[in-house]
Amino acid sequence: MSDLMDQISAQLMQLQEQKLFRKRRVVDGPQGPLLTIDGKPTLAFSNNDYLGLANHPALIAAARDGLERFGVGAASSALISGHSSECEALEIALAGFVGMPRALHFSNGYMANMGVIPALVGPGDLVLSDRLNHACLIDGARLSGAEFRVYPHNDVAKVEQQLAKSTHPRKLIITDGVFSMDGDIAPLPELLALCEKYDAWLLVDDAHGFGVLGPQGRGSLAHFGLASWRVLYMGTLGKAAGVSGAFVAGDATLIEWLVQRARTYVFTTASPPMLASALLATLKLLETEDWRQQHLRQLVQQLHDGLATLPWQLLPSETAIQALVVGDNQLALDLMADLLAQGIWVPAIRPPTVPKGTARLRISLSAAHTTEQVDQLITALHAAAAKYFAGEDGKAPALQSKEKIEEAS
Ligand SMILES: *Cc1c(COP(=O)(O)O)cnc(C)c1O
């Protein structure tokens, strides 16, 4: 075999040695708290279906109806003949729902960020990016050719330092609204104030806030009561919204510019209209029922109360994402296996998805979970912890372990 293939094989081996090799598991049937994974029934805390809508009958019926009226494929890009009346209606509804002048629908969140950032800034401009931002914000910023600077997580003072000394013609701050591996919320009011002071834009990636935070799940901007032409709001539609896709909302002129110049919008086939049909049903549910967000908040509280005495740190988070940081890659994998042996599926997240030394279990809560199911998880985690910390000469393992993690971070 060629040298090139030998190199790739060696790199794959290296991933295995470093415990960074990932294995896909095959899921049967629809998403929900009870998942059949590799043929084994589990209680799952693994997906981003935060409101339990991915298999909701109203969405399925709407998708079916859209399927009957529009067929399966959009068959062309939006600027040629793929922009359906269903997608037009969805964009109008989305803009209204998040309280912004206009919205543009993208195939998914990754493509939205890859398209939006290079449309706004280019070589000679400045992008300031939170250290824990999602990969697609980082990739979009790199693709733009703008100067790319990373600031420590949620460090508003560092952002101000950078803005104060910047002479770049255009400045853009990019941040997750809710951080995907920690579950905490970005300091959006402070970041927006800096944008106003230093004449910059703010792009908020609310993949984990849309549908979850704010009144009726209107997102992280609504959570803080923020509105400004300086903000571009990116929400994804495959997580809490239960379907697939993404949208960018903001000032009408900026959105028009994206229609003209966001390459991942212009040069891709439009999404199947039936997805827009399902999403219109999502928005109707969000506007009329907010018991899901309330129930989710109760589950978050229940989990924090239940895990308070665990020897690992559950990061502070009021969102559906709950990170139990254990530090070591192998320990995270062992814990994942322990839980799976107890019939519970919680994924271990390792570098490079999270910083080195902060491997964790990422517990995803959903309004579809019951309090009994969350209790089951709490009991299983305590059972697993007892195994690792049994009989350590009477010391308080909880404290030791938390201190270690703080030192490492
Ligand atoms: C999931 C995610 C994305 C990507 O969205 P997709 O629609 O799945 O492509 C973008 N940003 C963040 C923060 C995410 O968690």
The ligand as an SDF file (V2000), in Angstrom:
LIG
                    3D

 15 15  0  0  0  0  0  0  0  0999 V2000
  -25.2170   21.5950   16.4850 C   0  0  0  0  0  0  0  0  0  0  0  0
  -24.5830   22.9230   16.4230 C   0  0  0  0  0  0  0  0  0  0  0  0
  -24.3970   23.5900   15.2170 C   0  0  0  0  0  0  0  0  0  0  0  0
  -24.6400   22.9280   13.9100 C   0  0  0  0  0  0  0  0  0  0  0  0
  -25.9850   22.9010   13.5930 O   0  0  0  0  0  0  0  0  0  0  0  0
  -26.4970   21.7890   12.5850 P   0  0  0  0  0  0  0  0  0  0  0  0
  -27.8220   22.2830   12.1580 O   0  0  0  0  0  0  0  0  0  0  0  0
  -26.5420   20.5200   13.3370 O   0  0  0  0  0  0  0  0  0  0  0  0
  -25.5140   21.7470   11.4520 O   0  0  0  0  0  0  0  0  0  0  0  0
  -23.9300   24.8740   15.2480 C   0  0  0  0  0  0  0  0  0  0  0  0
  -23.6010   25.4780   16.3930 N   0  0  0  0  0  0  0  0  0  0  0  0
  -23.7280   24.8590   17.5760 C   0  0  0  0  0  0  0  0  0  0  0  0
  -23.3660   25.5860   18.8230 C   0  0  0  0  0  0  0  0  0  0  0  0
  -24.2130   23.5620   17.6200 C   0  0  0  0  0  0  0  0  0  0  0  0
  -24.3070   22.9230   18.7800 O   0  0  0  0  0  0  0  0  0  0  0  0
  1  2  1  0
  2  3  1  0
  2 14  2  0
  3  4  1  0
  3 10  2  0
  4  5  1  0
  5  6  1  0
  6  7  2  0
  6  8  1  0
  6  9  1  0
 10 11  1  0
 11 12  2  0
 12 13  1  0
 12 14  1  0
 14 15  1  0
M  END
$$$$
